[in-house]
Amino acid sequence: MTEALRAIIHWGFHQLDLNRIEAFVIPENTASIKLLGNLQFVEEGLLRQYGFWKGQFHDLRIFSLLKRDYRTFI
């Protein structure tokens, strides 16, 4: 998953000229949170009851990576 996400990030910043990439993660998904941290994403906060599925609202943590903070991964 790390290699796939690295390729997507690179493509987004270099081919699409994005300035910001966001990720929304359920708080219990520690593997995804760790992966995002390893790829330089910064946590911006908790979005309370932001998502709705299976008949109920769920909290989501939001992470972002800005183009100015992006470093090519070796």
PQR file with spaces between the fields and no chain letter, atoms N, CA, C, O and H, PARSE charges and radii, in Angstrom:
ATOM       1  N    MET     1       0.816   -1.189    0.000 -0.4000 1.5000
ATOM       2  CA   MET     1       0.000    0.000    0.000 -0.0000 2.0000
ATOM       3  C    MET     1       0.865    1.259    0.000  0.5500 1.7000
ATOM       4  O    MET     1       0.503    2.262   -0.615 -0.5500 1.4000
ATOM       5  N    THR     2       1.988    1.208    0.678 -0.4000 1.5000
ATOM       6  CA   THR     2       2.872    2.378    0.736 -0.0000 2.0000
ATOM       7  C    THR     2       3.328    2.790   -0.653  0.5500 1.7000
ATOM       8  O    THR     2       3.282    3.970   -0.999 -0.5500 1.4000
ATOM       9  H    THR     2       2.282    0.393    1.177  0.4000 1.0000
ATOM      10  N    GLU     3       3.765    1.833   -1.442 -0.4000 1.5000
ATOM      11  CA   GLU     3       4.259    2.159   -2.789 -0.0000 2.0000
ATOM      12  C    GLU     3       3.148    2.710   -3.680  0.5500 1.7000
ATOM      13  O    GLU     3       3.379    3.631   -4.463 -0.5500 1.4000
ATOM      14  H    GLU     3       3.803    0.874   -1.161  0.4000 1.0000
ATOM      15  N    ALA     4       1.965    2.161   -3.565 -0.4000 1.5000
ATOM      16  CA   ALA     4       0.838    2.647   -4.367 -0.0000 2.0000
ATOM      17  C    ALA     4       0.489    4.083   -3.980  0.5500 1.7000
ATOM      18  O    ALA     4       0.265    4.923   -4.852 -0.5500 1.4000
ATOM      19  H    ALA     4       1.777    1.413   -2.928  0.4000 1.0000
ATOM      20  N    LEU     5       0.442    4.366   -2.694 -0.4000 1.5000
ATOM      21  CA   LEU     5       0.107    5.716   -2.241 -0.0000 2.0000
ATOM      22  C    LEU     5       1.198    6.712   -2.626  0.5500 1.7000
ATOM      23  O    LEU     5       0.904    7.852   -2.987 -0.5500 1.4000
ATOM      24  H    LEU     5       0.624    3.684   -1.986  0.4000 1.0000
ATOM      25  N    ARG     6       2.450    6.284   -2.551 -0.4000 1.5000
ATOM      26  CA   ARG     6       3.548    7.164   -2.997 -0.0000 2.0000
ATOM      27  C    ARG     6       3.382    7.546   -4.462  0.5500 1.7000
ATOM      28  O    ARG     6       3.571    8.705   -4.831 -0.5500 1.4000
ATOM      29  H    ARG     6       2.689    5.358   -2.258  0.4000 1.0000
ATOM      30  N    ALA     7       3.033    6.584   -5.286 -0.4000 1.5000
ATOM      31  CA   ALA     7       2.846    6.852   -6.717 -0.0000 2.0000
ATOM      32  C    ALA     7       1.670    7.795   -6.948  0.5500 1.7000
ATOM      33  O    ALA     7       1.746    8.687   -7.793 -0.5500 1.4000
ATOM      34  H    ALA     7       2.880    5.643   -4.986  0.4000 1.0000
ATOM      35  N    ILE     8       0.592    7.604   -6.208 -0.4000 1.5000
ATOM      36  CA   ILE     8      -0.583    8.475   -6.344 -0.0000 2.0000
ATOM      37  C    ILE     8      -0.253    9.900   -5.911  0.5500 1.7000
ATOM      38  O    ILE     8      -0.654   10.857   -6.573 -0.5500 1.4000
ATOM      39  H    ILE     8       0.530    6.879   -5.522  0.4000 1.0000
ATOM      40  N    ILE     9       0.468   10.048   -4.814 -0.4000 1.5000
ATOM      41  CA   ILE     9       0.869   11.375   -4.337 -0.0000 2.0000
ATOM      42  C    ILE     9       1.734   12.070   -5.376  0.5500 1.7000
ATOM      43  O    ILE     9       1.499   13.232   -5.709 -0.5500 1.4000
ATOM      44  H    ILE     9       0.794    9.271   -4.276  0.4000 1.0000
ATOM      45  N    HIS    10       2.729   11.367   -5.885 -0.4000 1.5000
ATOM      46  CA   HIS    10       3.620   11.939   -6.897 -0.0000 2.0000
ATOM      47  C    HIS    10       2.826   12.370   -8.131  0.5500 1.7000
ATOM      48  O    HIS    10       3.027   13.470   -8.646 -0.5500 1.4000
ATOM      49  H    HIS    10       2.920   10.423   -5.615  0.4000 1.0000
ATOM      50  N    TRP    11       1.942   11.523   -8.595 -0.4000 1.5000
ATOM      51  CA   TRP    11       1.113   11.823   -9.767 -0.0000 2.0000
ATOM      52  C    TRP    11       0.219   13.043   -9.495  0.5500 1.7000
ATOM      53  O    TRP    11       0.076   13.917  -10.349 -0.5500 1.4000
ATOM      54  H    TRP    11       1.779   10.630   -8.177  0.4000 1.0000
ATOM      55  N    GLY    12      -0.366   13.089   -8.322 -0.4000 1.5000
ATOM      56  CA   GLY    12      -1.248   14.205   -7.982 -0.0000 2.0000
ATOM      57  C    GLY    12      -0.534   15.539   -7.977  0.5500 1.7000
ATOM      58  O    GLY    12      -1.057   16.525   -8.497 -0.5500 1.4000
ATOM      59  H    GLY    12      -0.249   12.379   -7.628  0.4000 1.0000
ATOM      60  N    PHE    13       0.656   15.583   -7.395 -0.4000 1.5000
ATOM      61  CA   PHE    13       1.383   16.846   -7.318 -0.0000 2.0000
ATOM      62  C    PHE    13       2.057   17.211   -8.639  0.5500 1.7000
ATOM      63  O    PHE    13       2.140   18.391   -8.979 -0.5500 1.4000
ATOM      64  H    PHE    13       1.081   14.783   -6.973  0.4000 1.0000
ATOM      65  N    HIS    14       2.540   16.220   -9.389 -0.4000 1.5000
ATOM      66  CA   HIS    14       3.302   16.524  -10.599 -0.0000 2.0000
ATOM      67  C    HIS    14       2.475   16.511  -11.884  0.5500 1.7000
ATOM      68  O    HIS    14       2.730   17.319  -12.777 -0.5500 1.4000
ATOM      69  H    HIS    14       2.473   15.261   -9.114  0.4000 1.0000
ATOM      70  N    GLN    15       1.516   15.636  -11.998 -0.4000 1.5000
ATOM      71  CA   GLN    15       0.722   15.561  -13.225 -0.0000 2.0000
ATOM      72  C    GLN    15      -0.554   16.410  -13.143  0.5500 1.7000
ATOM      73  O    GLN    15      -0.930   17.073  -14.110 -0.5500 1.4000
ATOM      74  H    GLN    15       1.310   14.980  -11.273  0.4000 1.0000
ATOM      75  N    LEU    16      -1.205   16.380  -11.994 -0.4000 1.5000
ATOM      76  CA   LEU    16      -2.445   17.135  -11.830 -0.0000 2.0000
ATOM      77  C    LEU    16      -2.213   18.533  -11.252  0.5500 1.7000
ATOM      78  O    LEU    16      -3.127   19.357  -11.220 -0.5500 1.4000
ATOM      79  H    LEU    16      -0.900   15.841  -11.209  0.4000 1.0000
ATOM      80  N    ASP    17      -0.996   18.789  -10.800 -0.4000 1.5000
ATOM      81  CA   ASP    17      -0.624   20.075  -10.204 -0.0000 2.0000
ATOM      82  C    ASP    17      -1.514   20.427   -9.013  0.5500 1.7000
ATOM      83  O    ASP    17      -1.896   21.582   -8.829 -0.5500 1.4000
ATOM      84  H    ASP    17      -0.254   18.119  -10.826  0.4000 1.0000
ATOM      85  N    LEU    18      -1.837   19.409   -8.204 -0.4000 1.5000
ATOM      86  CA   LEU    18      -2.617   19.652   -6.990 -0.0000 2.0000
ATOM      87  C    LEU    18      -1.789   20.427   -5.980  0.5500 1.7000
ATOM      88  O    LEU    18      -0.561   20.332   -5.977 -0.5500 1.4000
ATOM      89  H    LEU    18      -1.527   18.470   -8.354  0.4000 1.0000
ATOM      90  N    ASN    19      -2.436   21.175   -5.144 -0.4000 1.5000
ATOM      91  CA   ASN    19      -1.764   21.862   -4.052 -0.0000 2.0000
ATOM      92  C    ASN    19      -1.945   21.129   -2.727  0.5500 1.7000
ATOM      93  O    ASN    19      -1.144   21.291   -1.806 -0.5500 1.4000
ATOM      94  H    ASN    19      -3.433   21.253   -5.146  0.4000 1.0000
ATOM      95  N    ARG    20      -3.000   20.323   -2.635 -0.4000 1.5000
ATOM      96  CA   ARG    20      -3.348   19.674   -1.367 -0.0000 2.0000
ATOM      97  C    ARG    20      -3.993   18.322   -1.633  0.5500 1.7000
ATOM      98  O    ARG    20      -4.827   18.177   -2.527 -0.5500 1.4000
ATOM      99  H    ARG    20      -3.651   20.192   -3.383  0.4000 1.0000
ATOM     100  N    ILE    21      -3.592   17.343   -0.844 -0.4000 1.5000
ATOM     101  CA   ILE    21      -4.211   16.020   -0.879 -0.0000 2.0000
ATOM     102  C    ILE    21      -4.729   15.744    0.526  0.5500 1.7000
ATOM     103  O    ILE    21      -4.014   15.936    1.510 -0.5500 1.4000
ATOM     104  H    ILE    21      -2.914   17.461   -0.118  0.4000 1.0000
ATOM     105  N    GLU    22      -5.980   15.290    0.615 -0.4000 1.5000
ATOM     106  CA   GLU    22      -6.610   15.023    1.903 -0.0000 2.0000
ATOM     107  C    GLU    22      -6.921   13.540    2.060  0.5500 1.7000
ATOM     108  O    GLU    22      -7.126   12.817    1.086 -0.5500 1.4000
ATOM     109  H    GLU    22      -6.561   15.133   -0.184  0.4000 1.0000
ATOM     110  N    ALA    23      -6.949   13.115    3.312 -0.4000 1.5000
ATOM     111  CA   ALA    23      -7.349   11.748    3.639 -0.0000 2.0000
ATOM     112  C    ALA    23      -8.260   11.802    4.864  0.5500 1.7000
ATOM     113  O    ALA    23      -7.955   12.474    5.849 -0.5500 1.4000
ATOM     114  H    ALA    23      -6.782   13.703    4.104  0.4000 1.0000
ATOM     115  N    PHE    24      -9.376   11.089    4.789 -0.4000 1.5000
ATOM     116  CA   PHE    24     -10.321   10.990    5.895 -0.0000 2.0000
ATOM     117  C    PHE    24     -10.282    9.543    6.394  0.5500 1.7000
ATOM     118  O    PHE    24     -10.428    8.602    5.613 -0.5500 1.4000
ATOM     119  H    PHE    24      -9.624   10.543    3.989  0.4000 1.0000
ATOM     120  N    VAL    25     -10.080    9.378    7.713 -0.4000 1.5000
ATOM     121  CA   VAL    25      -9.864    8.045    8.278 -0.0000 2.0000
ATOM     122  C    VAL    25     -10.704    7.881    9.543  0.5500 1.7000
ATOM     123  O    VAL    25     -10.793    8.796   10.362 -0.5500 1.4000
ATOM     124  H    VAL    25      -9.961   10.141    8.347  0.4000 1.0000
ATOM     125  N    ILE    26     -11.319    6.706    9.695 -0.4000 1.5000
ATOM     126  CA   ILE    26     -12.016    6.458   10.957 -0.0000 2.0000
ATOM     127  C    ILE    26     -10.954    6.329   12.059  0.5500 1.7000
ATOM     128  O    ILE    26      -9.896    5.743   11.831 -0.5500 1.4000
ATOM     129  H    ILE    26     -11.247    5.962    9.029  0.4000 1.0000
ATOM     130  N    PRO    27     -11.231    6.870   13.241 -0.5600 1.5000
ATOM     131  CA   PRO    27     -10.228    6.908   14.311  0.2800 2.0000
ATOM     132  C    PRO    27      -9.647    5.547   14.693  0.5500 1.7000
ATOM     133  O    PRO    27      -8.507    5.476   15.153 -0.5500 1.4000
ATOM     134  N    GLU    28     -10.404    4.474   14.512 -0.4000 1.5000
ATOM     135  CA   GLU    28      -9.926    3.141   14.894 -0.0000 2.0000
ATOM     136  C    GLU    28      -8.959    2.526   13.879  0.5500 1.7000
ATOM     137  O    GLU    28      -8.348    1.496   14.163 -0.5500 1.4000
ATOM     138  H    GLU    28     -11.330    4.532   14.138  0.4000 1.0000
ATOM     139  N    ASN    29      -8.811    3.135   12.713 -0.4000 1.5000
ATOM     140  CA   ASN    29      -7.971    2.562   11.659 -0.0000 2.0000
ATOM     141  C    ASN    29      -6.510    2.984   11.858  0.5500 1.7000
ATOM     142  O    ASN    29      -5.991    3.843   11.145 -0.5500 1.4000
ATOM     143  H    ASN    29      -9.307    3.972   12.482  0.4000 1.0000
ATOM     144  N    THR    30      -5.872    2.364   12.835 -0.4000 1.5000
ATOM     145  CA   THR    30      -4.509    2.761   13.203 -0.0000 2.0000
ATOM     146  C    THR    30      -3.489    2.469   12.102  0.5500 1.7000
ATOM     147  O    THR    30      -2.498    3.189   11.979 -0.5500 1.4000
ATOM     148  H    THR    30      -6.294    1.666   13.414  0.4000 1.0000
ATOM     149  N    ALA    31      -3.712    1.442   11.311 -0.4000 1.5000
ATOM     150  CA   ALA    31      -2.770    1.128   10.226 -0.0000 2.0000
ATOM     151  C    ALA    31      -2.744    2.254    9.187  0.5500 1.7000
ATOM     152  O    ALA    31      -1.671    2.652    8.735 -0.5500 1.4000
ATOM     153  H    ALA    31      -4.517    0.857   11.411  0.4000 1.0000
ATOM     154  N    SER    32      -3.905    2.762    8.810 -0.4000 1.5000
ATOM     155  CA   SER    32      -3.963    3.854    7.837 -0.0000 2.0000
ATOM     156  C    SER    32      -3.385    5.139    8.415  0.5500 1.7000
ATOM     157  O    SER    32      -2.712    5.892    7.711 -0.5500 1.4000
ATOM     158  H    SER    32      -4.777    2.438    9.177  0.4000 1.0000
ATOM     159  N    ILE    33      -3.643    5.388    9.682 -0.4000 1.5000
ATOM     160  CA   ILE    33      -3.109    6.587   10.338 -0.0000 2.0000
ATOM     161  C    ILE    33      -1.585    6.534   10.367  0.5500 1.7000
ATOM     162  O    ILE    33      -0.925    7.543   10.118 -0.5500 1.4000
ATOM     163  H    ILE    33      -4.190    4.776   10.254  0.4000 1.0000
ATOM     164  N    LYS    34      -1.026    5.373   10.667 -0.4000 1.5000
ATOM     165  CA   LYS    34       0.427    5.208   10.682 -0.0000 2.0000
ATOM     166  C    LYS    34       1.001    5.401    9.276  0.5500 1.7000
ATOM     167  O    LYS    34       2.022    6.069    9.113 -0.5500 1.4000
ATOM     168  H    LYS    34      -1.562    4.554   10.870  0.4000 1.0000
ATOM     169  N    LEU    35       0.362    4.829    8.276 -0.4000 1.5000
ATOM     170  CA   LEU    35       0.811    4.966    6.892 -0.0000 2.0000
ATOM     171  C    LEU    35       0.837    6.430    6.477  0.5500 1.7000
ATOM     172  O    LEU    35       1.821    6.895    5.902 -0.5500 1.4000
ATOM     173  H    LEU    35      -0.467    4.286    8.409  0.4000 1.0000
ATOM     174  N    LEU    36      -0.228    7.153    6.763 -0.4000 1.5000
ATOM     175  CA   LEU    36      -0.276    8.570    6.403 -0.0000 2.0000
ATOM     176  C    LEU    36       0.830    9.357    7.100  0.5500 1.7000
ATOM     177  O    LEU    36       1.450   10.227    6.488 -0.5500 1.4000
ATOM     178  H    LEU    36      -1.027    6.775    7.230  0.4000 1.0000
ATOM     179  N    GLY    37       1.077    9.065    8.354 -0.4000 1.5000
ATOM     180  CA   GLY    37       2.169    9.722    9.084 -0.0000 2.0000
ATOM     181  C    GLY    37       3.514    9.446    8.449  0.5500 1.7000
ATOM     182  O    GLY    37       4.347   10.345    8.329 -0.5500 1.4000
ATOM     183  H    GLY    37       0.573    8.358    8.851  0.4000 1.0000
ATOM     184  N    ASN    38       3.731    8.206    8.040 -0.4000 1.5000
ATOM     185  CA   ASN    38       4.996    7.845    7.386 -0.0000 2.0000
ATOM     186  C    ASN    38       5.177    8.553    6.043  0.5500 1.7000
ATOM     187  O    ASN    38       6.303    8.736    5.581 -0.5500 1.4000
ATOM     188  H    ASN    38       3.055    7.476    8.137  0.4000 1.0000
ATOM     189  N    LEU    39       4.067    8.949    5.421 -0.4000 1.5000
ATOM     190  CA   LEU    39       4.123    9.625    4.124 -0.0000 2.0000
ATOM     191  C    LEU    39       3.985   11.140    4.264  0.5500 1.7000
ATOM     192  O    LEU    39       3.643   11.826    3.300 -0.5500 1.4000
ATOM     193  H    LEU    39       3.152    8.800    5.796  0.4000 1.0000
ATOM     194  N    GLN    40       4.251   11.660    5.459 -0.4000 1.5000
ATOM     195  CA   GLN    40       4.338   13.095    5.734 -0.0000 2.0000
ATOM     196  C    GLN    40       2.993   13.814    5.824  0.5500 1.7000
ATOM     197  O    GLN    40       2.964   15.045    5.837 -0.5500 1.4000
ATOM     198  H    GLN    40       4.529   11.103    6.242  0.4000 1.0000
ATOM     199  N    PHE    41       1.894   13.091    5.886 -0.4000 1.5000
ATOM     200  CA   PHE    41       0.604   13.744    6.076 -0.0000 2.0000
ATOM     201  C    PHE    41       0.535   14.303    7.494  0.5500 1.7000
ATOM     202  O    PHE    41       1.100   13.730    8.426 -0.5500 1.4000
ATOM     203  H    PHE    41       1.918   12.092    5.875  0.4000 1.0000
ATOM     204  N    VAL    42      -0.155   15.414    7.643 -0.4000 1.5000
ATOM     205  CA   VAL    42      -0.315   16.074    8.932 -0.0000 2.0000
ATOM     206  C    VAL    42      -1.775   15.956    9.358  0.5500 1.7000
ATOM     207  O    VAL    42      -2.680   16.216    8.566 -0.5500 1.4000
ATOM     208  H    VAL    42      -0.613   15.879    6.886  0.4000 1.0000
ATOM     209  N    GLU    43      -1.998   15.564   10.603 -0.4000 1.5000
ATOM     210  CA   GLU    43      -3.370   15.500   11.093 -0.0000 2.0000
ATOM     211  C    GLU    43      -3.870   16.907   11.387  0.5500 1.7000
ATOM     212  O    GLU    43      -3.200   17.694   12.055 -0.5500 1.4000
ATOM     213  H    GLU    43      -1.262   15.352   11.247  0.4000 1.0000
ATOM     214  N    GLU    44      -5.054   17.206   10.878 -0.4000 1.5000
ATOM     215  CA   GLU    44      -5.635   18.528   11.069 -0.0000 2.0000
ATOM     216  C    GLU    44      -6.744   18.543   12.104  0.5500 1.7000
ATOM     217  O    GLU    44      -7.089   19.603   12.626 -0.5500 1.4000
ATOM     218  H    GLU    44      -5.598   16.566   10.335  0.4000 1.0000
ATOM     219  N    GLY    45      -7.306   17.388   12.409 -0.4000 1.5000
ATOM     220  CA   GLY    45      -8.324   17.384   13.437 -0.0000 2.0000
ATOM     221  C    GLY    45      -9.322   16.251   13.305  0.5500 1.7000
ATOM     222  O    GLY    45      -9.196   15.364   12.461 -0.5500 1.4000
ATOM     223  H    GLY    45      -7.027   16.526   11.985  0.4000 1.0000
ATOM     224  N    LEU    46     -10.308   16.317   14.165 -0.4000 1.5000
ATOM     225  CA   LEU    46     -11.375   15.327   14.214 -0.0000 2.0000
ATOM     226  C    LEU    46     -12.661   15.967   13.707  0.5500 1.7000
ATOM     227  O    LEU    46     -13.083   17.013   14.202 -0.5500 1.4000
ATOM     228  H    LEU    46     -10.410   17.038   14.850  0.4000 1.0000
ATOM     229  N    LEU    47     -13.271   15.338   12.729 -0.4000 1.5000
ATOM     230  CA   LEU    47     -14.553   15.802   12.205 -0.0000 2.0000
ATOM     231  C    LEU    47     -15.641   14.958   12.861  0.5500 1.7000
ATOM     232  O    LEU    47     -15.845   13.799   12.500 -0.5500 1.4000
ATOM     233  H    LEU    47     -12.929   14.489   12.328  0.4000 1.0000
ATOM     234  N    ARG    48     -16.321   15.543   13.809 -0.4000 1.5000
ATOM     235  CA   ARG    48     -17.307   14.807   14.602 -0.0000 2.0000
ATOM     236  C    ARG    48     -18.543   14.508   13.778  0.5500 1.7000
ATOM     237  O    ARG    48     -19.141   15.395   13.170 -0.5500 1.4000
ATOM     238  H    ARG    48     -16.155   16.485   14.102  0.4000 1.0000
ATOM     239  N    GLN    49     -18.910   13.236   13.774 -0.4000 1.5000
ATOM     240  CA   GLN    49     -20.088   12.736   13.059 -0.0000 2.0000
ATOM     241  C    GLN    49     -20.129   13.229   11.611  0.5500 1.7000
ATOM     242  O    GLN    49     -21.184   13.616   11.109 -0.5500 1.4000
ATOM     243  H    GLN    49     -18.424   12.516   14.268  0.4000 1.0000
ATOM     244  N    TYR    50     -18.992   13.212   10.957 -0.4000 1.5000
ATOM     245  CA   TYR    50     -18.850   13.715    9.585 -0.0000 2.0000
ATOM     246  C    TYR    50     -19.331   12.700    8.550  0.5500 1.7000
ATOM     247  O    TYR    50     -19.905   13.075    7.527 -0.5500 1.4000
ATOM     248  H    TYR    50     -18.134   12.898   11.364  0.4000 1.0000
ATOM     249  N    GLY    51     -19.097   11.430    8.816 -0.4000 1.5000
ATOM     250  CA   GLY    51     -19.493   10.381    7.880 -0.0000 2.0000
ATOM     251  C    GLY    51     -20.803    9.723    8.303  0.5500 1.7000
ATOM     252  O    GLY    51     -21.147    9.677    9.485 -0.5500 1.4000
ATOM     253  H    GLY    51     -18.631   11.126    9.647  0.4000 1.0000
ATOM     254  N    PHE    52     -21.518    9.220    7.309 -0.4000 1.5000
ATOM     255  CA   PHE    52     -22.765    8.509    7.614 -0.0000 2.0000
ATOM     256  C    PHE    52     -22.816    7.246    6.768  0.5500 1.7000
ATOM     257  O    PHE    52     -22.839    7.316    5.539 -0.5500 1.4000
ATOM     258  H    PHE    52     -21.239    9.258    6.349  0.4000 1.0000
ATOM     259  N    TRP    53     -22.834    6.108    7.418 -0.4000 1.5000
ATOM     260  CA   TRP    53     -23.002    4.827    6.735 -0.0000 2.0000
ATOM     261  C    TRP    53     -23.553    3.817    7.731  0.5500 1.7000
ATOM     262  O    TRP    53     -23.414    3.965    8.945 -0.5500 1.4000
ATOM     263  H    TRP    53     -22.815    6.051    8.416  0.4000 1.0000
ATOM     264  N    LYS    54     -24.180    2.792    7.180 -0.4000 1.5000
ATOM     265  CA   LYS    54     -24.825    1.750    7.979 -0.0000 2.0000
ATOM     266  C    LYS    54     -25.799    2.342    9.001  0.5500 1.7000
ATOM     267  O    LYS    54     -25.915    1.854   10.125 -0.5500 1.4000
ATOM     268  H    LYS    54     -24.294    2.672    6.194  0.4000 1.0000
ATOM     269  N    GLY    55     -26.494    3.405    8.584 -0.4000 1.5000
ATOM     270  CA   GLY    55     -27.539    3.970    9.408 -0.0000 2.0000
ATOM     271  C    GLY    55     -27.106    4.809   10.590  0.5500 1.7000
ATOM     272  O    GLY    55     -27.935    5.156   11.431 -0.5500 1.4000
ATOM     273  H    GLY    55     -26.399    3.801    7.671  0.4000 1.0000
ATOM     274  N    GLN    56     -25.817    5.147   10.677 -0.4000 1.5000
ATOM     275  CA   GLN    56     -25.384    5.982   11.793 -0.0000 2.0000
ATOM     276  C    GLN    56     -24.236    6.904   11.398  0.5500 1.7000
ATOM     277  O    GLN    56     -23.551    6.680   10.400 -0.5500 1.4000
ATOM     278  H    GLN    56     -25.144    4.865    9.994  0.4000 1.0000
ATOM     279  N    PHE    57     -24.044    7.945   12.203 -0.4000 1.5000
ATOM     280  CA   PHE    57     -22.969    8.905   11.968 -0.0000 2.0000
ATOM     281  C    PHE    57     -21.674    8.404   12.600  0.5500 1.7000
ATOM     282  O    PHE    57     -21.690    7.702   13.611 -0.5500 1.4000
ATOM     283  H    PHE    57     -24.601    8.126   13.013  0.4000 1.0000
ATOM     284  N    HIS    58     -20.542    8.783   11.980 -0.4000 1.5000
ATOM     285  CA   HIS    58     -19.232    8.356   12.459 -0.0000 2.0000
ATOM     286  C    HIS    58     -18.259    9.537   12.446  0.5500 1.7000
ATOM     287  O    HIS    58     -18.322   10.403   11.573 -0.5500 1.4000
ATOM     288  H    HIS    58     -20.529    9.354   11.159  0.4000 1.0000
ATOM     289  N    ASP    59     -17.367    9.552   13.423 -0.4000 1.5000
ATOM     290  CA   ASP    59     -16.296   10.546   13.443 -0.0000 2.0000
ATOM     291  C    ASP    59     -15.231   10.156   12.421  0.5500 1.7000
ATOM     292  O    ASP    59     -15.023    8.974   12.143 -0.5500 1.4000
ATOM     293  H    ASP    59     -17.315    8.849   14.132  0.4000 1.0000
ATOM     294  N    LEU    60     -14.562   11.161   11.868 -0.4000 1.5000
ATOM     295  CA   LEU    60     -13.449   10.937   10.953 -0.0000 2.0000
ATOM     296  C    LEU    60     -12.303   11.866   11.320  0.5500 1.7000
ATOM     297  O    LEU    60     -12.515   13.021   11.688 -0.5500 1.4000
ATOM     298  H    LEU    60     -14.731   12.120   12.094  0.4000 1.0000
ATOM     299  N    ARG    61     -11.084   11.346   11.216 -0.4000 1.5000
ATOM     300  CA   ARG    61      -9.896   12.182   11.384 -0.0000 2.0000
ATOM     301  C    ARG    61      -9.468   12.634    9.998  0.5500 1.7000
ATOM     302  O    ARG    61      -9.490   11.847    9.053 -0.5500 1.4000
ATOM     303  H    ARG    61     -10.912   10.407   10.917  0.4000 1.0000
ATOM     304  N    ILE    62      -9.077   13.905    9.870 -0.4000 1.5000
ATOM     305  CA   ILE    62      -8.649   14.435    8.578 -0.0000 2.0000
ATOM     306  C    ILE    62      -7.145   14.684    8.609  0.5500 1.7000
ATOM     307  O    ILE    62      -6.599   15.232    9.566 -0.5500 1.4000
ATOM     308  H    ILE    62      -9.059   14.545   10.638  0.4000 1.0000
ATOM     309  N    PHE    63      -6.500   14.263    7.529 -0.4000 1.5000
ATOM     310  CA   PHE    63      -5.061   14.437    7.330 -0.0000 2.0000
ATOM     311  C    PHE    63      -4.857   15.127    5.990  0.5500 1.7000
ATOM     312  O    PHE    63      -5.678   14.988    5.083 -0.5500 1.4000
ATOM     313  H    PHE    63      -6.943   13.818    6.751  0.4000 1.0000
ATOM     314  N    SER    64      -3.762   15.873    5.866 -0.4000 1.5000
ATOM     315  CA   SER    64      -3.470   16.510    4.585 -0.0000 2.0000
ATOM     316  C    SER    64      -1.975   16.532    4.334  0.5500 1.7000
ATOM     317  O    SER    64      -1.158   16.444    5.250 -0.5500 1.4000
ATOM     318  H    SER    64      -3.095   15.986    6.603  0.4000 1.0000
ATOM     319  N    LEU    65      -1.650   16.654    3.047 -0.4000 1.5000
ATOM     320  CA   LEU    65      -0.275   16.841    2.608 -0.0000 2.0000
ATOM     321  C    LEU    65      -0.300   17.972    1.601  0.5500 1.7000
ATOM     322  O    LEU    65      -1.014   17.900    0.601 -0.5500 1.4000
ATOM     323  H    LEU    65      -2.314   16.726    2.303  0.4000 1.0000
ATOM     324  N    LEU    66       0.478   19.022    1.856 -0.4000 1.5000
ATOM     325  CA   LEU    66       0.551   20.162    0.952 -0.0000 2.0000
ATOM     326  C    LEU    66       1.727   20.001    0.004  0.5500 1.7000
ATOM     327  O    LEU    66       2.745   19.401    0.349 -0.5500 1.4000
ATOM     328  H    LEU    66       1.058   19.080    2.668  0.4000 1.0000
ATOM     329  N    LYS    67       1.573   20.542   -1.184 -0.4000 1.5000
ATOM     330  CA   LYS    67       2.633   20.443   -2.180 -0.0000 2.0000
ATOM     331  C    LYS    67       3.931   21.055   -1.652  0.5500 1.7000
ATOM     332  O    LYS    67       5.010   20.509   -1.880 -0.5500 1.4000
ATOM     333  H    LYS    67       0.746   21.030   -1.464  0.4000 1.0000
ATOM     334  N    ARG    68       3.834   22.177   -0.953 -0.4000 1.5000
ATOM     335  CA   ARG    68       5.045   22.838   -0.452 -0.0000 2.0000
ATOM     336  C    ARG    68       5.781   21.994    0.586  0.5500 1.7000
ATOM     337  O    ARG    68       6.984   22.168    0.784 -0.5500 1.4000
ATOM     338  H    ARG    68       2.957   22.621   -0.768  0.4000 1.0000
ATOM     339  N    ASP    69       5.068   21.081    1.252 -0.4000 1.5000
ATOM     340  CA   ASP    69       5.675   20.221    2.270 -0.0000 2.0000
ATOM     341  C    ASP    69       6.104   18.867    1.724  0.5500 1.7000
ATOM     342  O    ASP    69       6.771   18.093    2.410 -0.5500 1.4000
ATOM     343  H    ASP    69       4.091   20.941    1.092  0.4000 1.0000
ATOM     344  N    TYR    70       5.721   18.590    0.499 -0.4000 1.5000
ATOM     345  CA   TYR    70       5.991   17.285   -0.118 -0.0000 2.0000
ATOM     346  C    TYR    70       7.455   17.151   -0.478  0.5500 1.7000
ATOM     347  O    TYR    70       8.061   18.067   -1.034 -0.5500 1.4000
ATOM     348  H    TYR    70       5.179   19.219   -0.059  0.4000 1.0000
ATOM     349  N    ARG    71       8.011   16.007   -0.159 -0.4000 1.5000
ATOM     350  CA   ARG    71       9.369   15.656   -0.570 -0.0000 2.0000
ATOM     351  C    ARG    71       9.289   14.348   -1.337  0.5500 1.7000
ATOM     352  O    ARG    71       8.581   13.429   -0.924 -0.5500 1.4000
ATOM     353  H    ARG    71       7.519   15.262    0.292  0.4000 1.0000
ATOM     354  N    THR    72       9.991   14.257   -2.422 -0.4000 1.5000
ATOM     355  CA   THR    72       9.990   13.032   -3.192 -0.0000 2.0000
ATOM     356  C    THR    72      10.540   11.895   -2.330  0.5500 1.7000
ATOM     357  O    THR    72      11.571   12.049   -1.675 -0.5500 1.4000
ATOM     358  H    THR    72      10.566   15.003   -2.757  0.4000 1.0000
ATOM     359  N    PHE    73       9.865   10.780   -2.333 -0.4000 1.5000
ATOM     360  CA   PHE    73      10.273    9.619   -1.544 -0.0000 2.0000
ATOM     361  C    PHE    73      11.304    8.817   -2.318  0.5500 1.7000
ATOM     362  O    PHE    73      11.138    8.547   -3.507 -0.5500 1.4000
ATOM     363  H    PHE    73       9.027   10.654   -2.866  0.4000 1.0000
ATOM     364  N    ILE    74      12.345    8.451   -1.643 -0.4000 1.5000
ATOM     365  CA   ILE    74      13.406    7.648   -2.280 -0.0000 2.0000
ATOM     366  C    ILE    74      13.226    6.193   -1.928  0.5500 1.7000
ATOM     367  O    ILE    74      14.013    5.351   -2.361 -0.5500 1.4000
ATOM     368  H    ILE    74      12.480    8.670   -0.677  0.4000 1.0000
